[in-house]
Amino acid sequence: MLDVIDDMFPDAECELIHDNPFELTIAVLMSAQCTDAAVNRVTRTLFQKYKTPEDYLAVPVEELMDDIRSIGLYRNKAKNIQALCRMLIDHYDGEIPRAHSELVKLPGVGRKTANVVVSVAFGTPALAVDTHVERVSKRLGICKWKDNVTEVEETLCSKIPRERWNKTHHQLIFFGRYHCTARQPKCLECPLLEDCREGRKRKKVITDAE
């Protein structure tokens, strides 16, 4: 399955636009329950206005809220961004920590965000599970339907060679974002159709309807 997906999306990579680990962390934080495209529209101007943690703390939180208003949950995200920046200054010399265990201490940074940052910014093997990765893994039968996000991550990491985690993470996202979509997956043209329990169900429904 991984080899097929690799052939389909050989150049899959992080689509959040950023120039450094700090910008990536802010972008991933804002991407919760929001598309990468929407985040990129905001960060196009946001990252011109704010370059450092100090910049984010130099304005009232209400101003930052206005800057990211088009992003879902913008109020909480603005508060988390400023709290994160305060912690970076107070405990990490204004720099994004490289260790996963330190990243998850930052406000607004959960396990998934930390996995993305260590993987994309620092090249540390990690496999973040977002909505696309979870959906694809369950549809293909790699994971169980009842598995929670942590269980999905553990299963994927146990079945996929560690050296492939970073690349596979992006390829599963691309597969879910552009092919095995939530509402109208391209099942009938999918090279993994016969291996996919969800795809076989959908194919039967279409065939029976015809």
Protein Blocks (a to p, Z undefined) as FASTA:
>chain_A
ZZmmmmmmmmgccfbdcfbfklmmmmmmmmgopafklmmmmmmmmmmmpmbfklmmmpcf
klmmmmmmmpghklmmmmmmmmmmmmmmmmnnopacfbfklmmmpghiafklmmmmmmmm
nopacddddfklmmmmmmnomacfklcfklmmmmmmmmpcfklmmmmmmmmmmmmmmmmg
mklccfklpcklmmpmklmmmmmmmmmmZZ
